[in-house]
C-alpha cells in the first residue's frame, strides 16, 4: 500500500502536490487545492506578505500627498 510522504501512514489514495510534488494522504493537505499542508501554509504566508506590502505602499503614497 502507498505511503504518505508527509505523515508516513499507509493510505489507499494519495494526492500529488501541485507545488512540490510530494504524495500526501487526505489528512495531510487539501485534496481540492492539491497542495500538501506545507505548501498550503507557504501560500498563506505569501498572501499575508503581499497584503502587508500593498498596505505599506498605500501608506507611503498617502504620506507623499
Secondary structure, DSSP 8 states (H G I E B T S, - for coil): --B-TTT--B-S--EE-TTT--EE-GGGEETTTTEEHHHHHHHHHHHHHHHHHHHHHHHHHHHH-
